[in-house]
């Protein structure tokens, strides 16, 4: 099973085959509209506008599993992202990324690239580490997605090559990794 074998639900409820994105560099992100990382949408959109013509696709999967920070319908989430951040990259239906209800795509992504830690220089790292550590002292050894705006980078051949935690800087860390694959 590879990345192009998955089918996901589009924002309007249609089925979308990831084979449609074959040959593109993909950045798959679980997002939320009411999160401390929500401004990341603006950085992602800027990167998308800069690199889309060279073959980048950002695939946005809203997720309400972390602190109920993605309330609303698929349509409400899309309207928020478009009006507030000018998002033009593809948005999909709200999903779960962890647990028994996890979307198979995100279960696969976690199997390919596990958690490698938060960026120590980010202002929210200590808050995340404290909160996650209290809930599960062994959280860091598990591949589960820890929070909103976890990003998975897929090369043009469909290989999951990197995982970026929410604390990874889009302009300084994610964009250079994307550009290297383009």
Backbone torsions as a table, in degrees:
resi	resn	phi	psi	omega
1	UNK	NA	130.8	178.0
2	UNK	-127.2	176.5	-174.0
3	UNK	-58.6	-34.9	-176.9
4	UNK	-78.3	-4.6	177.5
5	UNK	-85.3	-10.2	-176.3
6	UNK	-86.8	145.6	172.6
7	UNK	-121.3	135.2	-178.3
8	UNK	-123.2	167.1	179.0
9	UNK	-92.6	124.7	177.7
10	UNK	-70.7	168.1	-177.5
11	UNK	-57.4	-32.5	-178.8
12	UNK	-96.0	9.6	176.9
13	UNK	94.5	-3.0	178.9
14	UNK	-76.5	157.3	176.7
15	UNK	-87.2	133.2	-178.5
16	UNK	-125.4	123.1	177.1
17	UNK	-84.1	133.2	176.9
18	UNK	-69.9	-13.0	173.7
19	UNK	-61.7	-23.0	176.5
20	UNK	-62.2	-19.5	-177.4
21	UNK	-104.3	10.1	-179.4
22	UNK	-56.5	137.5	-179.4
23	UNK	87.0	-3.4	178.3
24	UNK	-100.9	157.3	167.8
25	UNK	-87.5	126.6	-176.1
26	UNK	-112.8	140.4	169.9
27	UNK	-123.0	110.5	-178.2
28	UNK	-101.0	129.5	-171.0
29	UNK	-133.3	132.3	168.8
30	UNK	-92.0	127.0	-169.6
31	UNK	-123.4	170.9	176.4
32	UNK	-153.1	147.1	-175.4
33	UNK	-91.3	-13.2	-177.8
34	UNK	-127.5	48.7	-174.1
35	UNK	-119.4	157.0	175.1
36	UNK	-61.1	-21.5	179.0
37	UNK	-95.0	1.2	-177.2
38	UNK	-54.6	-34.9	176.7
39	UNK	-59.6	-13.4	175.8
40	UNK	-58.5	-27.1	176.6
41	UNK	-52.1	-43.3	-178.4
42	UNK	-63.4	-41.8	179.2
43	UNK	-67.1	-40.8	177.9
44	UNK	-63.7	-42.6	179.8
45	UNK	-63.7	-41.3	178.4
46	UNK	-61.7	-44.2	178.4
47	UNK	-63.8	-41.2	179.8
48	UNK	-61.5	-45.5	-180.0
49	UNK	-64.4	-35.4	-180.0
50	UNK	-73.8	-34.4	-169.5
51	UNK	-116.9	-4.5	-178.4
52	UNK	-58.4	-44.2	-178.5
53	UNK	-62.0	-23.7	179.5
54	UNK	-89.3	-2.9	174.4
55	UNK	119.2	11.0	178.4
56	UNK	-86.9	136.1	168.0
57	UNK	-125.6	129.5	173.3
58	UNK	-103.8	125.1	-178.8
59	UNK	-111.0	116.6	-172.4
60	UNK	-101.2	120.5	179.1
61	UNK	-119.5	96.7	177.7
62	UNK	-58.6	143.7	-177.7
63	UNK	-143.2	129.7	-177.0
64	UNK	-104.3	16.5	-175.0
65	UNK	-78.9	-16.2	-173.5
66	UNK	-111.3	96.3	176.7
67	UNK	68.5	22.3	179.9
68	UNK	49.9	48.9	-174.9
69	UNK	-99.6	8.9	174.4
70	UNK	-131.0	61.6	178.7
71	UNK	-73.5	168.7	176.4
72	UNK	97.8	169.2	179.0
73	UNK	-81.3	169.9	175.4
74	UNK	-56.7	-41.1	-179.0
75	UNK	-66.5	-41.2	179.1
76	UNK	-65.6	-40.8	178.8
77	UNK	-63.7	-46.5	179.5
78	UNK	-61.4	-42.5	178.9
79	UNK	-62.2	-42.2	177.8
80	UNK	-60.3	-48.2	-176.6
81	UNK	-65.2	-37.8	-179.9
82	UNK	-71.3	-46.8	-176.5
83	UNK	-74.3	-37.1	-175.3
84	UNK	-85.5	-37.8	-173.7
85	UNK	-122.1	-0.1	179.6
86	UNK	65.5	28.4	-175.9
87	UNK	-59.7	129.0	176.8
88	UNK	-120.4	-8.4	179.2
89	UNK	-76.8	158.3	-175.8
90	UNK	-60.6	132.2	175.4
91	UNK	-114.4	142.1	-176.7
92	UNK	-115.8	178.4	179.9
93	UNK	-68.3	153.4	177.4
94	UNK	-61.1	137.6	-178.0
95	UNK	-135.4	172.2	166.4
96	UNK	-104.5	144.6	-177.9
97	UNK	-112.4	-14.5	-179.7
98	UNK	-128.7	161.4	172.7
99	UNK	81.3	-169.0	-176.3
100	UNK	-62.9	-30.5	-179.1
101	UNK	-91.9	10.2	-176.8
102	UNK	-60.8	136.3	174.0
103	UNK	-59.8	135.2	-178.5
104	UNK	-55.6	-33.8	177.9
105	UNK	-60.3	-46.5	-177.1
106	UNK	-74.1	-28.1	172.3
107	UNK	-63.6	-42.7	178.4
108	UNK	-63.8	-47.0	-179.7
109	UNK	-57.4	-41.7	179.1
110	UNK	-66.0	-34.7	177.1
111	UNK	-66.0	-33.5	-177.6
112	UNK	-77.0	-38.9	-177.8
113	UNK	-141.0	112.4	-179.8
114	UNK	-85.8	178.1	-179.6
115	UNK	-67.1	131.5	179.8
116	UNK	-117.5	5.1	178.2
117	UNK	106.8	158.5	178.9
118	UNK	-87.5	157.8	176.1
119	UNK	-68.6	116.9	-175.9
120	UNK	-62.1	-23.6	-178.3
121	UNK	-86.4	-4.8	-176.7
122	UNK	-81.3	141.0	-176.5
123	UNK	-64.5	-23.5	-179.1
124	UNK	-95.7	-3.5	-177.3
125	UNK	-58.8	-48.7	-176.9
126	UNK	-64.4	-34.8	178.2
127	UNK	-65.9	-46.4	179.4
128	UNK	-63.1	-46.5	-179.2
129	UNK	-61.6	-41.3	178.9
130	UNK	-64.8	-49.6	-178.4
131	UNK	-62.9	-47.2	-178.5
132	UNK	-68.5	-38.7	179.6
133	UNK	-64.8	-35.6	177.0
134	UNK	-69.1	-38.3	-179.1
135	UNK	-74.8	-33.8	-177.7
136	UNK	-157.5	99.9	-178.2
137	UNK	-56.5	-22.6	-179.6
138	UNK	-99.2	17.3	-174.3
139	UNK	-55.2	-37.6	-173.4
140	UNK	-67.9	-20.1	-179.3
141	UNK	-90.3	-0.9	-177.0
142	UNK	-106.7	145.3	-176.8
143	UNK	-78.4	-6.6	-176.9
144	UNK	-53.0	149.9	175.1
145	UNK	-69.3	133.5	-173.3
146	UNK	-90.6	-30.5	-175.5
147	UNK	-164.1	174.9	177.1
148	UNK	-61.5	151.4	177.3
149	UNK	70.3	31.4	166.8
150	UNK	-78.5	136.4	-173.0
151	UNK	-123.5	137.0	176.6
152	UNK	-117.4	129.5	-178.2
153	UNK	-102.7	127.5	-177.7
154	UNK	-120.4	131.4	-179.4
155	UNK	-79.9	178.0	-175.7
156	UNK	-64.3	-16.9	179.3
157	UNK	-96.0	2.4	178.1
158	UNK	89.1	11.0	178.2
159	UNK	-86.5	132.3	175.1
160	UNK	-78.5	109.7	-171.7
161	UNK	-102.8	-18.7	-177.2
162	UNK	-161.2	151.5	174.0
163	UNK	-123.3	135.1	177.8
164	UNK	-119.5	126.7	177.2
165	UNK	-76.2	165.8	-177.3
166	UNK	-57.4	-25.2	-177.3
167	UNK	-81.7	-7.0	178.7
168	UNK	-72.6	130.8	-179.7
169	UNK	-68.6	125.5	178.2
170	UNK	-64.2	-51.6	-177.8
171	UNK	-67.1	-36.3	-172.6
172	UNK	-92.2	-25.8	-175.0
173	UNK	-119.6	-50.9	-174.5
174	UNK	-71.6	-51.5	-177.0
175	UNK	-57.2	-44.5	178.0
176	UNK	-62.3	-36.3	178.0
177	UNK	-67.0	-39.1	176.7
178	UNK	-64.3	-48.6	-178.0
179	UNK	-59.5	-35.2	179.0
180	UNK	-63.2	-28.0	179.1
181	UNK	-86.7	-17.1	-179.1
182	UNK	-82.4	NA	NA
